[in-house]
Amino acid sequence: MSRRTQENLIAVAFLIVFIGVIVLCLDYGVRARKVPLPVAIFGLTLIAIQIIWQNLRSAGDLQVDLFEVLTQRKHQEGVSGKTAGEPVAAESAPNAQRPSWRREALAFGIVGVMLTLFLLLGPIPAIFLFTGGYFLLSRHYSWRRGLVYTVVFTATVYLLFVVALEIQLYHGILEPLVERFR
């Protein structure tokens, strides 16, 4: 079975799941379907776009190294002595693919910090602090641009969930302490 066929089967499975969620949501009341129905429609739209995109492009265009995309770096080892069309040496690939225990611990630490912020402060302050902290510490953007993106992202989440969907958000464990100082 080709890679494209496998990707199409997975995409169709997700398509069926999203259609099932939409059908099930129609039996719920108006307030009960405020979250799952928009999420399912958005997911259905993205999966449909993905199916169209991956079937209209050549197989060579779809070969993407996710590590290069996420880090915005080119894999430089083994490329200097070769032409651009030749593959990178097989010896360097296993070391580049295997994350070290430090990277795994860092990933678990990041998730732990996010969950702790959610638990203590609630989602809106947690999103603001986590996103701003990530942009500041990773130096992915300058501090001004990171602050702008952080504010826009936090405002978008707030407008979507609190204003548009009218969901009461969790205020965190420290909310009584904050109320005490008001």
One Martini backbone bead per residue (centre of mass of N, CA, C, O) as a GRO file, in nm:
protein
  182
    1MET     BB    1   0.097   0.036   0.023
    2SER     BB    2   0.080   0.352  -0.014
    3ARG     BB    3   0.121   0.651   0.134
    4ARG     BB    4  -0.126   0.791   0.012
    5THR     BB    5  -0.330   0.576   0.095
    6GLN     BB    6  -0.283   0.594   0.397
    7GLU     BB    7  -0.357   0.895   0.424
    8ASN     BB    8  -0.644   0.865   0.312
    9LEU     BB    9  -0.750   0.668   0.527
   10ILE     BB   10  -0.706   0.852   0.769
   11ALA     BB   11  -0.873   1.092   0.664
   12VAL     BB   12  -1.140   0.933   0.638
   13ALA     BB   13  -1.162   0.858   0.934
   14PHE     BB   14  -1.183   1.152   1.033
   15LEU     BB   15  -1.426   1.225   0.862
   16ILE     BB   16  -1.619   1.024   1.001
   17VAL     BB   17  -1.592   1.137   1.284
   18PHE     BB   18  -1.695   1.425   1.223
   19ILE     BB   19  -1.968   1.339   1.113
   20GLY     BB   20  -2.057   1.193   1.372
   21VAL     BB   21  -2.048   1.443   1.555
   22ILE     BB   22  -2.256   1.606   1.400
   23VAL     BB   23  -2.491   1.406   1.424
   24LEU     BB   24  -2.491   1.391   1.737
   25CYS     BB   25  -2.531   1.703   1.791
   26LEU     BB   26  -2.829   1.725   1.677
   27ASP     BB   27  -2.954   1.589   1.954
   28TYR     BB   28  -2.887   1.834   2.098
   29GLY     BB   29  -2.880   2.110   2.243
   30VAL     BB   30  -2.783   2.424   2.197
   31ARG     BB   31  -2.567   2.437   2.433
   32ALA     BB   32  -2.433   2.147   2.387
   33ARG     BB   33  -2.330   2.235   2.073
   34LYS     BB   34  -2.125   2.481   2.089
   35VAL     BB   35  -1.853   2.312   2.067
   36PRO     BB   36  -1.859   2.046   1.886
   37LEU     BB   37  -1.968   2.163   1.620
   38PRO     BB   38  -1.744   2.369   1.538
   39VAL     BB   39  -1.511   2.168   1.559
   40ALA     BB   40  -1.619   1.963   1.349
   41ILE     BB   41  -1.639   2.160   1.112
   42PHE     BB   42  -1.344   2.243   1.112
   43GLY     BB   43  -1.228   1.956   1.079
   44LEU     BB   44  -1.376   1.888   0.816
   45THR     BB   45  -1.248   2.113   0.651
   46LEU     BB   46  -0.949   2.031   0.690
   47ILE     BB   47  -0.973   1.742   0.577
   48ALA     BB   48  -1.074   1.821   0.297
   49ILE     BB   49  -0.827   1.989   0.225
   50GLN     BB   50  -0.620   1.762   0.262
   51ILE     BB   51  -0.727   1.566   0.050
   52ILE     BB   52  -0.699   1.756  -0.187
   53TRP     BB   53  -0.398   1.831  -0.154
   54GLN     BB   54  -0.277   1.526  -0.156
   55ASN     BB   55  -0.412   1.463  -0.457
   56LEU     BB   56  -0.295   1.721  -0.638
   57ARG     BB   57  -0.015   1.636  -0.565
   58SER     BB   58   0.283   1.536  -0.566
   59ALA     BB   59   0.478   1.319  -0.387
   60GLY     BB   60   0.727   1.515  -0.358
   61ASP     BB   61   0.568   1.758  -0.219
   62LEU     BB   62   0.483   1.578   0.050
   63GLN     BB   63   0.777   1.568   0.146
   64VAL     BB   64   0.814   1.622   0.495
   65ASP     BB   65   1.016   1.761   0.743
   66LEU     BB   66   0.911   1.831   1.052
   67PHE     BB   67   1.169   1.935   1.186
   68GLU     BB   68   1.227   2.160   0.977
   69VAL     BB   69   0.960   2.311   1.011
   70LEU     BB   70   0.970   2.369   1.324
   71THR     BB   71   1.284   2.489   1.323
   72GLN     BB   72   1.379   2.631   1.055
   73ARG     BB   73   1.586   2.407   0.947
   74LYS     BB   74   1.856   2.269   0.803
   75HIS     BB   75   2.012   1.976   0.714
   76GLN     BB   76   2.370   1.982   0.722
   77GLU     BB   77   2.454   1.705   0.750
   78GLY     BB   78   2.604   1.566   0.460
   79VAL     BB   79   2.571   1.810   0.232
   80SER     BB   80   2.845   1.941   0.141
   81GLY     BB   81   2.943   1.682  -0.058
   82LYS     BB   82   2.667   1.709  -0.199
   83THR     BB   83   2.402   1.702  -0.371
   84ALA     BB   84   2.073   1.797  -0.359
   85GLY     BB   85   1.951   1.508  -0.465
   86GLU     BB   86   2.088   1.365  -0.243
   87PRO     BB   87   2.091   1.181   0.019
   88VAL     BB   88   2.135   1.142   0.334
   89ALA     BB   89   2.301   0.984   0.546
   90ALA     BB   90   2.214   0.707   0.742
   91GLU     BB   91   2.379   0.763   1.005
   92SER     BB   92   2.243   1.048   1.091
   93ALA     BB   93   1.937   0.979   1.125
   94PRO     BB   94   1.905   0.828   1.402
   95ASN     BB   95   2.018   1.063   1.580
   96ALA     BB   96   1.803   1.278   1.483
   97GLN     BB   97   1.540   1.109   1.568
   98ARG     BB   98   1.649   1.072   1.858
   99PRO     BB   99   1.559   1.161   2.157
  100SER     BB  100   1.656   1.280   2.436
  101TRP     BB  101   1.604   1.292   2.775
  102ARG     BB  102   1.612   1.602   2.791
  103ARG     BB  103   1.391   1.662   2.583
  104GLU     BB  104   1.172   1.502   2.726
  105ALA     BB  105   1.185   1.657   2.994
  106LEU     BB  106   1.118   1.930   2.871
  107ALA     BB  107   0.841   1.853   2.760
  108PHE     BB  108   0.720   1.772   3.034
  109GLY     BB  109   0.771   2.047   3.167
  110ILE     BB  110   0.594   2.217   2.983
  111VAL     BB  111   0.331   2.069   3.044
  112GLY     BB  112   0.342   2.113   3.352
  113VAL     BB  113   0.332   2.421   3.347
  114MET     BB  114   0.064   2.449   3.200
  115LEU     BB  115  -0.111   2.288   3.402
  116THR     BB  116  -0.044   2.461   3.648
  117LEU     BB  117  -0.155   2.726   3.538
  118PHE     BB  118  -0.443   2.626   3.496
  119LEU     BB  119  -0.498   2.543   3.790
  120LEU     BB  120  -0.423   2.820   3.935
  121LEU     BB  121  -0.539   3.056   3.708
  122GLY     BB  122  -0.635   2.959   3.445
  123PRO     BB  123  -0.661   2.997   3.104
  124ILE     BB  124  -0.598   3.295   3.035
  125PRO     BB  125  -0.341   3.346   3.207
  126ALA     BB  126  -0.194   3.091   3.106
  127ILE     BB  127  -0.177   3.165   2.809
  128PHE     BB  128  -0.026   3.427   2.842
  129LEU     BB  129   0.223   3.324   3.004
  130PHE     BB  130   0.309   3.088   2.822
  131THR     BB  131   0.337   3.231   2.550
  132GLY     BB  132   0.523   3.458   2.645
  133GLY     BB  133   0.742   3.272   2.764
  134TYR     BB  134   0.809   3.120   2.508
  135PHE     BB  135   0.892   3.362   2.330
  136LEU     BB  136   1.111   3.467   2.525
  137LEU     BB  137   1.288   3.201   2.572
  138SER     BB  138   1.314   3.111   2.258
  139ARG     BB  139   1.349   3.356   2.058
  140HIS     BB  140   1.148   3.359   1.810
  141TYR     BB  141   1.091   3.648   1.900
  142SER     BB  142   1.055   3.939   1.975
  143TRP     BB  143   0.920   4.090   2.244
  144ARG     BB  144   0.710   4.254   2.087
  145ARG     BB  145   0.598   4.037   1.898
  146GLY     BB  146   0.532   3.835   2.123
  147LEU     BB  147   0.328   4.019   2.267
  148VAL     BB  148   0.133   4.050   2.035
  149TYR     BB  149   0.073   3.746   1.995
  150THR     BB  150  -0.023   3.695   2.281
  151VAL     BB  151  -0.262   3.891   2.283
  152VAL     BB  152  -0.409   3.780   2.035
  153PHE     BB  153  -0.441   3.488   2.132
  154THR     BB  154  -0.589   3.547   2.398
  155ALA     BB  155  -0.824   3.709   2.271
  156THR     BB  156  -0.926   3.482   2.090
  157VAL     BB  157  -0.996   3.281   2.311
  158TYR     BB  158  -1.188   3.465   2.465
  159LEU     BB  159  -1.388   3.529   2.233
  160LEU     BB  160  -1.465   3.239   2.169
  161PHE     BB  161  -1.549   3.126   2.461
  162VAL     BB  162  -1.687   3.372   2.614
  163VAL     BB  163  -1.846   3.526   2.390
  164ALA     BB  164  -1.947   3.324   2.168
  165LEU     BB  165  -1.998   3.052   2.365
  166GLU     BB  166  -2.055   3.114   2.669
  167ILE     BB  167  -1.818   3.019   2.865
  168GLN     BB  168  -1.734   2.909   3.176
  169LEU     BB  169  -1.445   2.962   3.324
  170TYR     BB  170  -1.187   2.867   3.494
  171HIS     BB  171  -1.021   3.040   3.779
  172GLY     BB  172  -0.884   2.877   3.984
  173ILE     BB  173  -0.738   2.828   4.291
  174LEU     BB  174  -0.650   3.148   4.330
  175GLU     BB  175  -0.920   3.314   4.321
  176PRO     BB  176  -0.982   3.371   4.626
  177LEU     BB  177  -0.721   3.534   4.670
  178VAL     BB  178  -0.782   3.758   4.466
  179GLU     BB  179  -1.057   3.847   4.590
  180ARG     BB  180  -0.939   3.939   4.868
  181PHE     BB  181  -0.770   4.196   4.724
  182ARG     BB  182  -1.030   4.374   4.614
   0.00000   0.00000   0.00000
